Amino acid sequence: MAPASSQRATPAQPAPQPVRWAHWAQLSHWQRLPAEPFPSAGHPGAGLAQAHLPPEWAQAYRQLSVGRPLPPGALVALSLRATADGPPERWLAMERGGAGWRYLQLDREGFITSRDDERCRRCHAEAPTDGLFGLPTP
């Protein structure tokens, strides 16, 4: 029979604590673009979307064009909802760093549920302007 010390179970690791997106508290002060949600063509099952940007990036986002990327530090969030007057069901966020965009998926309370999903990277690599698709055209 083995000594008791070798039969001890490894203690269970505590579940990781949820992490809220660092910019979540400021999001309610960001500009919504456009004023009304639009059909989300690029996010299957998402319904309607609306971009949210800090005031200092909103104008640059409105004027996106090839050769005019948003600089490091830029932030873009996209709220996804079923109906125009309904609350967001989930959020997508992009953070521009020195090495490119970082992609995050958030729940309705701003907690990160996924980071740098390969699907996000692949699709946004096809965007016309520095990984961004911009606002819908009327």
Helices and strands as residue ranges (DSSP letters): G 4-7, G 24-29, E 31-39, E 48-53, H 55-62, E 75-81, E 90-97, E 100-106, E 112-115, H 118-124
